[in-house]
Amino acid sequence: MLISRTTPLRVAVLASGRGSNLQSIIDAIEAGQVQAKIVAVISNKKDAVALERARKHGIKDLFVDPKPFTGRTDSREAYDRSLLEVLQQHNVELVLLAGYMKIVTAVLVNAYANRMMNIHPSLLPSFPGLDVQKKAIDWGCKLAGCTVHFVTEGVDEGPIIIQAAVPILEDDTPDTLAARILVQEHKIYPRAVQLFAKGRLRVDGRRVFIDDAKPDGEAIISPT
């Protein structure tokens, strides 16, 4: 069902590093392309560049220190409970993972079922995890790409929302391939957020359907 929002979608971004995907979403919001408001950028790294990006745009930046939870048998869950409190305090409707280098637990997954997205630099379900560009090259793949998916407890296993493909060139290195994939990441993540904001995403089991999708499709960007 399409949503006609009177207020922007309230979004929080979890990030651990430079936050280039965060920046692409900020830019899309400021350009009026995405009907959302980032109410907080949260990091487990005090010096994350993503927090600097938030401050530059007047967005609340929060460092949630994992050290107090270290050594506990439920350290990951306890940390996520502290994150959940912050998210609830800010009335967050959608959580975005953007280079967030922690595996989220059921504490967050259940609280934000089908309301938490991640972007991964491969064409899932191929190559979950790390070093995916090297794996794609080593396997002799002809295409690589990126995927926006809803987050589940399995690493990079959630229902797929949007994908973009890029060709793997004969002289590609993991770095050159990653750079071309990143260009596409910056296109599809804001698009996924806008589809959510408009209420156009519908999850049925492992499949995500886009209501009122254009005939040429909105869930894939093909190589040119």
C-alpha positions in Angstrom: 0.0 0.0 0.0 1.4 3.4 -1.0 2.0 5.8 1.8 1.4 9.5 1.6 3.6 10.7 4.4 2.9 14.0 6.3 6.3 13.7 8.1 9.6 12.2 6.8 10.5 8.7 7.6 12.7 8.6 10.8 15.9 6.8 10.1 19.0 5.9 12.1 22.2 4.8 10.5 24.7 2.4 12.2 28.2 2.9 10.8 31.7 1.9 11.8 33.9 3.6 9.2 34.0 6.3 6.6 30.3 6.4 5.9 30.3 6.9 2.1 26.9 5.2 1.8 25.7 7.4 4.7 26.8 10.4 2.6 24.9 9.2 -0.4 21.7 8.9 1.6 22.3 12.4 3.2 22.8 13.8 -0.3 19.6 12.2 -1.6 17.6 13.5 1.3 18.9 17.0 0.9 18.1 16.9 -2.8 14.5 15.9 -2.1 14.9 12.5 -3.6 14.2 10.6 -0.4 11.4 11.5 2.0 13.3 10.7 5.2 15.1 12.3 8.1 18.2 10.9 9.6 17.6 11.4 13.3 20.9 9.8 14.5 24.1 8.3 13.2 25.4 5.8 15.7 28.8 4.1 15.8 30.7 1.6 17.8 33.9 3.5 16.8 34.6 6.8 18.5 36.7 8.1 15.6 34.5 6.9 12.8 34.4 9.3 9.9 30.7 8.6 9.6 30.2 10.6 12.9 32.1 13.6 11.4 29.8 13.4 8.3 26.8 13.5 10.6 28.1 16.6 12.5 28.8 18.4 9.2 25.1 18.0 8.3 23.7 18.9 11.7 22.7 15.3 12.4 23.0 13.9 15.9 26.1 11.7 16.2 26.3 9.1 18.9 29.2 6.8 20.0 28.0 3.8 21.9 31.0 2.3 23.5 31.2 -1.5 23.4 33.9 -1.8 26.0 31.6 -1.8 29.1 30.0 -5.0 27.7 33.3 -6.8 27.0 33.7 -10.0 28.9 30.0 -10.6 29.5 28.6 -13.9 28.3 25.8 -11.9 26.6 28.1 -9.1 25.5 26.7 -8.8 22.0 23.1 -9.0 23.1 23.7 -6.5 25.9 25.3 -4.1 23.5 22.4 -4.4 21.1 19.9 -3.7 24.0 21.7 -0.5 24.7 21.4 0.4 21.0 17.8 -0.5 21.0 17.1 1.9 23.8 18.8 4.7 21.8 16.7 3.8 18.7 13.5 3.8 20.7 14.3 7.1 22.4 14.6 8.6 18.9 11.4 7.0 17.6 13.3 5.4 14.7 11.2 3.7 12.0 14.0 2.3 9.8 17.5 1.3 10.7 20.3 1.3 8.1 23.6 -0.5 8.4 26.3 1.3 6.4 29.7 -0.3 6.9 28.7 -1.4 10.4 31.3 -3.9 11.4 29.3 -5.7 14.1 27.0 -8.6 13.6 23.6 -7.6 15.0 21.8 -10.0 17.3 18.2 -11.1 17.6 17.7 -8.2 20.0 17.7 -5.7 17.1 16.6 -8.0 14.4 13.3 -8.9 16.1 12.7 -5.3 17.2 13.2 -4.1 13.6 12.0 -7.1 11.6 11.7 -5.9 8.0 12.7 -2.4 9.2 16.4 -2.8 9.1 18.5 -2.7 5.9 22.1 -3.5 5.0 24.1 -3.0 1.8 26.6 -5.7 0.8 29.1 -5.5 -2.1 28.2 -8.7 -3.9 25.2 -10.1 -5.7 23.8 -12.1 -2.9 23.4 -14.9 -2.1 26.8 -15.3 -3.7 29.8 -14.3 -1.5 28.4 -13.2 1.9 30.9 -12.0 4.4 34.2 -10.3 3.7 36.7 -10.0 0.8 33.9 -10.5 -1.6 35.5 -8.7 -4.6 38.6 -10.9 -4.5 36.3 -14.0 -4.2 34.3 -12.9 -7.3 37.5 -12.4 -9.3 39.1 -15.7 -8.1 35.9 -17.6 -9.0 36.0 -16.2 -12.5 32.7 -14.5 -12.2 31.7 -12.3 -15.2 29.5 -10.1 -13.1 29.8 -8.6 -9.6 27.7 -6.0 -7.9 25.9 -5.0 -4.7 22.7 -5.8 -2.8 20.4 -4.0 -0.4 18.6 -6.5 1.8 16.6 -6.7 5.0 18.6 -7.9 8.0 18.0 -11.2 9.6 20.1 -13.2 12.1 22.0 -14.9 9.3 24.9 -12.9 8.0 24.0 -11.3 4.6 21.0 -13.7 4.3 18.0 -11.4 4.5 15.4 -10.9 1.8 16.8 -9.0 -1.2 15.4 -5.6 -2.0 17.5 -4.2 -4.8 20.6 -5.3 -6.7 23.0 -3.6 -9.1 25.4 -5.5 -11.4 28.8 -4.4 -12.8 31.0 -6.4 -15.2 34.2 -7.8 -14.0 37.0 -6.7 -16.4 40.0 -8.9 -17.2 42.4 -6.5 -15.6 40.3 -5.9 -12.5 41.8 -6.0 -9.0 39.7 -6.2 -5.8 40.3 -2.5 -5.4 39.3 -1.4 -8.9 36.2 -3.7 -8.8 35.2 -2.4 -5.3 35.4 1.2 -6.6 33.0 0.5 -9.4 30.7 -1.4 -7.2 30.7 1.5 -4.7 29.3 3.8 -7.4 26.3 1.5 -7.7 25.9 1.2 -3.9 25.4 5.0 -3.7 22.6 4.6 -6.2 20.6 1.7 -4.8 20.7 2.4 -1.1 18.9 5.7 -1.3 16.5 4.1 -3.8 15.7 1.3 -1.3 15.1 3.9 1.5 12.7 5.8 -0.7 10.7 2.7 -1.6 10.4 1.9 2.1 9.3 5.5 2.9 6.6 5.3 0.2 5.3 1.9 1.6 6.1 0.1 -1.6 8.1 -2.8 -0.2 6.2 -6.0 0.6 7.9 -9.0 2.1 6.6 -12.5 1.4 8.9 -15.2 2.9 12.3 -14.7 1.2 11.0 -12.5 -1.5 10.5 -8.7 -1.5 8.0 -7.3 -3.9 7.8 -3.6 -5.1 4.2 -2.5 -5.3 3.3 -0.5 -8.5 6.8 -1.3 -9.9 7.6 0.1 -13.3 7.4 -2.3 -16.2 11.2 -2.3 -16.8 11.8 -3.1 -13.1 13.1 -1.1 -10.2 14.9 -3.9 -8.3 17.9 -4.2 -10.6 20.5 -2.0 -12.2 22.1 -3.8 -15.1 25.6 -3.2 -16.4 25.9 -0.8 -19.4 
